[in-house]
Amino acid sequence: MNSANATSKKRMRSGRTFRFKAFCDPWHPMHIKGSSFREKISSLLEFGCRAEMWNGLGIDCWSFHLEVPGGAPDHVSLFIVEEMVEASDSLRCQHCTTIGWGRHLVCRKRFHFVVLSKNGSGKSSESTCNLRQTSLMATLREPRSLSVRRELLHGIVHSNGFGHLLSVNGIETGSEILSGHEILDLWDRICKGLGVRKVSLADTARKRGMELRLLHVVAYGEPWFARWGYRFGRESFGVTLEIYQKSIEALRSLPLCLLIPHCGTASPELANIIAKYQDIAGYALVTLGQLFNFMMELKGRLPHDAFSAIDYQRITMEPACRWSSKRLEMAAHVIVDALKKANFKWVSRQEVRDAARAYVGDTGLLDFVLKSLGNHVVGNYIVRRMVNPVMKILEYRLELVSGGSPNNDSRSNLRKRPHITRAQVRKDLVLLYKCILLGQSLRASQGIFPAVRAILDVKHMLKCYLTEIPTDNAQTENNCVKLFCTVSVRHPGLEDIRPLIPYEELAFPRHVTIGEVKAIVEKTFKEIYLGLKTFVAESIVNVDFNDAALILESIQPGSHVVVNGFITEGDSVYFACEREHITDRIVKCACGSVEEDAERMVGCVFCNVWQHTRCVGIDDNKSVSPFFLCTDCENDIALLPSLSQ
């Protein structure tokens, strides 16, 4: 009977569908129990459909069907893959090294959150399962950059709560129904709901030859991922946060009046483009940042289908037209004025026609203009037209073109507004990007290159989800005491270089003893880290009480607790760090870097000083000679007396 009930519950869970836009919000799909990431992910996986085919591979997989309203197909599948690191082909995580977590100990588990680019209709079959398994395995084993991965979503979270966002691909890069915003919203909810601590990403996304991290900081003052809280993560090529911020401000505040003369020399088309968008905006675009911001906002507001300003001269040539262009223009403005009163709401064709008849008695003229106005620009407005899906009648609505003002006189702007489409704005953006931000002649004359280079060098972003709780909130509803705990490992050879073991927030009953605290900390860190599987706790730093003493007698709630201990096996914790070789290299590069930043470097065989290959003139596509000499050593050797003397 119990077996039948378990089978029934499993079947119910496997067929359950969750709302995409609420997944991992509070109580969606349920109240996620626990305070740490490990506890919360275990609670969530109870509601997933487990895949049996992964048994024996050191991998477990659960899937969640997420309903997408209005989509076809109507759901996507989120896969959560639990990878046992000890059985994995890749013991260490290269992404931890990239963001600067190389001295973190290797965790025992990695959790992958994956939404594949193509999902089935939800019907299970052996071929579909095999295809999904193959796709998931390829995703786990191919560490590519953010710009070339093809999964809609791939994120990794280690069992200590530190994670990496590896892939986001929206509609323009493989998704059938989900935009990049929706995918990132899902990832953000997952991280918040599961208590993830920090997430890194390498922003190398490109679109139409443009680096998006450069395009967006010029247009908005921050990268695209900053909308979800991702900020400057770590220095690269000596670019500090201060240099990065000053570079952004320098580019955004660059006066267009200084660029236009150089634009005319480099490409006459550039000056015309700038003048065109000054005209469309209806107000002064003074700086480069204002120009890019206006163009990006305008592109976002234009519909994907092409539209242009209504051409009255062309309309008069149509066989059905018997009115002059002047009368057509007058009728169009009457219709627009009538639509203005609707306050940008949809209005039926009959209502628009009746309102316009008070000023235009020729109903044939009104009918002809209403037929010609759909998806055209009149002054500062786009006249949109659609068939109401319920009533099956034509409806009209005004949309304000970005940069225009509802109070501007549409008649005065009508003749001078150029034809504009989304594709044209995109084409103009690419041209301005290449000629101004990447063009050699312009950036040399205006000093643009150093700022552009600094912005492009910063691609490692970081978001911190959890901050430490204040001391006055260190007691929970269950009358437990919260402490921030870590361990210090004693091992020969680790006196100078020690791994970094982040603090864990743990809740203890008020009546526990010091000995029980040590036992709980020991058990917790054994479960988290592979290198601590034989860890034995000995004492608590700065706590002189014996193991029988109560916790409240010696430790204040919310305190940071360090537990000393040792490992019993001969394997060194040093070799269980995320970075394979932890050495204190001497870094002294011409760019100003004094520490490793995960960029390609080369070391001098004489002085052992390391520098970036780019900074010493070695192309990224070329191999590094095993006998490399830095400039200082080359000069010293050149000054040595000849051996023949």
TARAPE-V857436 format. One line per field, one symbol per residue. ss: DSSP state (H for helix, E for strand, - for the rest). Layout:
ss = ???
//
This chain:
ss = -HHHHHHHHHHHHH--EEEHHH--------------HHHHHHHHH---EEEHHH----EEEEEEEEE-------EEEEEEEEEEHHH------HHHHHH----EE-E-EEEEEEE----------HHHHHHHHHHHHHHHH-----------EEEEEE---EEEEEEE--HHH------HHHHHHHHHHHHHH----EEEEE---EE--EEHHHHHHHHH---HHHHH--EE---E--E-HHHHHHHHHHHH--EHHHHHHHHHHH-HHHHHHHHHHHHHH-----EHHHHHHHHHHHHHH-------E--HHHHH--------HHHHHHHHHHHHHHHH------EEHHHHHHHH------HHHHHHHHHH---EEE--EEEEEEE------EEEEEEE---------HHHHH-------HHHHHHHHHHHHHHHH--HHHHHHH-HHHHHHHHHH--EEEEE------HHH-E----EEEEEEEEEEE---------E---EEEEEE---EHHHHHHHHHHHHHHHEHHH--EEEEEE---------EHHHH-----EEEEEEEE-----HHHHE--------EE-------------EEE-----EEEE------------------HHHHHHHHH------
//
